Amino acid sequence: MQRKILPIFILSFILFACGKEQENITEEPANGEPTLMWLSTAGNKIVDETSNAVILRGVNLPGLEWDKSGAGINESEVNYICQTWKVKIIRLPFNQDWILNDAGYYDLFDRVIGWIVNNGAYVLLDLQWQDTAVKIPPIPNEQAVDMWKMIANRYKNNPAVLYDIHNEAHDTSWQAWRNRASEIIEAIRSVHTKALIFVSGLDWAYDLRGWGTTPLPYAHIVYSSHPYPFKGEPWAWDKYFGDVATKLPVFIGEFGGGSQDLEWGRQLLTYMEQKDLGWTAWAWSASPFLVGNDRRTPTEFGQLVRNALLQDSDENPQYLKISDIQVLYIAQDRATVNWKTNVEADSKVRYGFTAAYGDSVYAPVMLTSHTIKLTGLLPSTTYHFQVVSQDNLGVRGISSDSTFVTAP
């Protein structure tokens, strides 16, 4: 799993007015440093140019879909999101009508993309609204095909720009969505063969089963799901997107909640961690909010998200620490695993015949001294295990892999 924070590089952009015949926006690294790597897919992973798996996690930054002036989005705010929340990606919703018909809006679009990329983060361009009247159509209209070709041509030399071709498909058939998605993908590919393209599921992007059954016949496609508390209980995650993620690249383009959804959020963050899924939480400046009116102070749910992002960073002062791991009372068919944490947290042991584990025992009680009993083991067998604890804020500690051998 690639867990390194990507270096920050300064990229300069030349801004042009809107039009189909435009030069390409290009990036020029400062001081000869390399730019962000091109991303592609291999198996069920997003990978970089060195074939290392990349897990992109960040936030949605709405506003450009409903406000031509950017709804308060500015360079200082983007710097804060990238540098304080340590995001690797920002999903940027936008308005198709204004991209096509307002050169000033397109220039603002350029500037916001530049602010994100200058911070060393990827930007996922999200076709959120068709226009201020239709907003989110069941599938994009025919104009979206030419629009995406225009955008792809504009940014085809920029590896940091990724493409989410439709926010949420809904109230349509798989075939209708498949046909329109294919048209858009082929339009993008006609000018930008390296583009990493994200395609949502049905049921407002939640349901990826159709793509799991019949994936699109194109390279470098990522399938995007939007789970929310009202979409279904955690037992349904495997069905609608988790099982697909075992064979195809899956990204969680949106998820979010309020103070009443904290336990749901903790479970989803744990699930996405276990599945190695990238994600962008909803939303910095729209409901359900990650921050308050000052656009800085995290909401309770926002604190869960921020802590999860900071766990990828060495600068996290709140990181939950696990210590004093012991395996006691080892018998032919059972063993007890003990450990301590520096704050109250829940208890989980993953175990199995290899470091892939496969089984687990969980206890939700919040403690600083933890005990988990493993039963039903085989005699004279080496077991791999890992302990995991998560506190009330969603900060998680995970131990390295260890082993023990049951009695003969």
N, C-alpha and C positions, 0 to 999 in steps of 0.2 A: 504494500500500500504506500503510495507516494504521499508523505505528510509534510513536505518542506514548504515553507513560505517562499513564493517566487520573488526574486529580487525586484527592486524598484528601478525602473528605467525611465528616462525622460524621452518622450517621443514628441516630435513637432509635426503639426498638421497644417496643410494649406486648405483654407476654406473656400468653397466655390458656391455659386448660386445654383438653385435647383434647375435641372434640365436633363434630358436623356443623353445628350452628347456631352459628357464631362470627362475631365481628366480624373485620374484615380487619386484618392487620398492615400498618401504614403507616410511611413514613419521613418525618422532618421535618428538612430540611437546616439546619445550623447557620449562623447569621449571614446568612441569606438566600441562601446559595450554592446552585447547582443540584445535583440528585442526579445519579447515573450515568444516562447516556442509555438510553432504550429501544432494544433491538436488534431487527432484523428481517432478512430476506434479500432480495437482489436478484441475479438470475442465479445464479452459483455462489459468491456472497460473503455473509458476514454484514456488515451495514451498521448505522450508527447513525442517529439522527434527522436528521442533515445529509447522509445518503447517502454518507458516507465509509466505505470498507471498514475493518473492525475485525478484527484477528487476535489472538485470545485465547490466551495461553499460560500454563501454570501447572503445578500438581501435584495429585495425588489425596491427600486426607487421610482415610484409613480409620480405623475404630475404632467408629463409631456402629453399624455393622451387627452387631458381635458383643459389644458391651459397652454396657449401658444407662448407665453412668457416663461414657462417652466415651473410655475406653481412654487416658487421659492427655491428651486434647485440652483445652487451656486457652487463655485469652485471650493470655497471654504467647507461647505457641507460634504462634498464628495471627498475632500481630503480627510475630514473627520471620520467618515464612515470607513474609509480604507485604512487609515492609520490607527484609529482607536478600536474599531471593531475587528480589524485584521481580516477583512474579507478578501477572498481570492477572485470573486466575481460579483458583478452587479447586473441584475436583470433590469433592463430599461424599457418600460412600456412606452408606446408611441401611437400617434394618430395617422392613419394612412392618408386621409384626405389632405392634411396639412403638408405631409411629405410631398405629395403630388402637386400641390397647388400654392404653396407658400414658401418662397425662397428664404425669407427671414427665419421661418421655423426650421428649415433644413440647416441653416447656418448655426442656430442654437443647438440642434441635434449634434452637429459636428463638434461644437465646443464641449458639450457634456461628455461625449465619447472621449474626447481628448483628455479631459480632467480625470476620467476613470483610468484610462490607459497610462497616463503619466504617473499614476500611483502603483503601477505594476499589477493591476487587476484586469481580468478579462471582462468584456461587456457582452451581455446577451441581449440582442435587439429583439424586442417582443412586440409583434403586431397585436396590440391590446384592443384598440378601437378602430373600426372602419371610418367612423366620423362621429360627430357629437349627437347625431340623431339615432343612428343604428347601433352604435357602440359595438357590442360583440355579436357578430352574425353567426349563424350555425357553422358556416364555412366561409372563407374569404371569397369576395367576388372576383370577377375576371380581371378587374383593374389591379388587384393585388399581385397577379402574376408578373405584369410589367413593372410594377413598383419594386418587387423583390429583385428583379433583374437589375434595375437601376441602382438599388442600394448595394447589391453584391458587386457590381462593377465599380462603384465608388470606393469600396473598402477592400477590394480583392487583394491588395498588397499588405494588408494589416492582419497579422495572425491573432491579434487580441479580440477581433470582432467575430462574434458567433451569431447564429441566426435561428430565432424561434418563430416559425413561420405563421403561427396562429395561436392566440392565447388559449382559447378553450372551444373545441368543437362540441356541439350540442344539438339535440333535436334534429338529427340527420342520420343517414345510414353510413355504415363503414365504407360502402362502395363509393358514395358521393364524396366523402372526405378523402378517401384514398385517391380518387381521380384528381381532385383539386390539389391535394398535397403533391402528387406526382408532377402536375403541371408546374407548380412553384419550384419544386426541387430541380426539375430539368431546366427551368429558366435560370435559376441561380448557377447551376453547374455549367451552363453554356458560356458563362463569363468568369466563373470562379470555381475551378475544379477542386480546390483545397477546402472549401467551406465546410465547417462543422455545423450540421443542420439539426434542429430540435423539432420534433413533431408530437403534438399533444394527442391524448386519447379522446374517446367519446365521454359523454356524461360530464360535460364541463371539465374535460381533460383527465378525469379521475380514472377511467376504465381503459387499460392498455391491452385487454385480452385479445382484441382483434389483431393488433400488431404482433402479439406473441404467437398467434396461430399462423398468420401470414405476414411476415415482415416485408417492408418495402424493399424492392430489388436494387438498392443503391448503397454505395459505400458511405461510411462516416455519417450515419444517421443515429441520433439519440432520441429516445422516446420519453416524453415528459408527462408526468402525472401531477395532479393537484389534490392531495388529500386534505380534507378539513374535518372538524369534529362532527359536522352534520352529515357527512357523506357515508359514514359507516364505522362500526367499532373496529378496534385493532385486529380482531380475528379475520376481518375482510381484506387486510392489506396484502397478504399473500395472493389472494384470489385476483385482485384488481391490478396490482403492479409488482408485488414482491416476487412471484414465480417467474414473471417475464424477465426480471432483473438477473435471474440465474443464467440466462442465455443471450440476452440483448442488453445494450447500454441503456440504462434508465436514469433519469434525472428528475428530481422533485422540484418543479418550477415554482410552485406556490404551496405554502402551508402557513397556518397562523391560527391565533385564538386569543381569547380574553383571559381574565383572571380565573374564570370558572373552568378553563380548559388546561390548567397547568399539568395535571396528571396525564391527560391525553398527550400533551406536548412532550412530556418526559418520555412516555412510551414510544412516541414516534421518533424522537431524536435517538433513542437507544436502538430502535429498529433500523433506522437509516445508518447508524454507526455499524451495526452488525452486518448489514448488507453492503457496506462500502459505497453508499449512495451519495452523490453530490446533491446540493439543494440551494435554493434561494428563498428565504423566508419572506412572507408578506406581512406587513409592508412598512417602509420607513415613513411614509406620509399619507397613508390611507388605511381605513379600517379593514380588518383588525390591526391596530397600530403596534409597532415595535417600540416607539418612543412617544413621549408626551408632546404637549403643545410647543415646547421649546425645541423640539426636534433633536434633543440630546439625551434627556433622562429616560432610561429604559422603562417601559411598562413591565409588569410582572412577567408576561409572556416574552417580552423583549429581552429581559434578563436571562431567561432560559436560552434564547437564541444566542445572545452575546457570549454567555459562558461556553456554549458549544463551539463557537468560533474561536474563542481564546484558547481552547484546549489544543488547538493546532499551533499555538504560539508559545515560545519560551518565556514570554513576558506576562504570563497569567499568574498573578499573585494569589489567586483563589484556588489554585489547582489542588484537588483532593489527593491526599497522600495515603498510600497503603503501606503498611509495615507489619513486621513480625508474623509472616505467613508460616504456618506449621501444619503438618499432616499428622494426626494422632489416631490412636486406636485402630491401626490398620489390621484388618482381618481378611479372611478369604473373600468375603462378599461385601465388605463395607469399609469406610474410612471417614474420618472427621477432619474438615479443613477449618482452621482458625486463622483470623487476622485482625488487625486493628486499623482504624482510620483516624485522622486528625479532627474530623467533624462527624456529626451524626449522619449516617447514610444507610442505604439498603444493602442487601447481601445477595450475591449471585456467584455461583461456581459453574463455569463451563468445563466439561470434561469429555474424554473420549480416548480412542486408541491412538490417535495422531493429534497434531496441533490444529487440525481442522475441527476438533472436538465433535460436536453432534448432539450431545446431551447437556442439560443444565438443570440446576436446582436453584430456585429463587425464593427469598424471604423479604417481604416489603417493610418489615419493621425497621425504624430508623435507630441505629445504634453506633457506638464507636468500637465495641468489641463484637466480632462477628463469628458465628459458628454455623457451618453447613454440614449436614450429614449426607454422605453418598451411600446408597444401598444398591443391591442387585448387581454388584460387581462380579467379575470372574476371578477365580484364584490364579496365582502365579502369573499375573498379567501386569504389564506396564501401562499406566494411565497418564496421559497428558492432562494438565488442568491449568486454569487461569481464573483468578478472582476479579470480580468487578463490583464496585460500589458507586452509588450515585446519591448526591445530597438533594435537599429540597429545592435548590436553585437549578438543578440539572447538571451541576458539575460532576464529572465522572472520573473515577480512577480505575485504571486497568493494569493488572500485573503482567509481567512477562510470563512466558510459558514455563511450567515446571512439570516434574514427573514424580510418581511414586509407584511402588510395586506391591501388589496385594500378596497376602500370605499364601504359601503352597497348601 
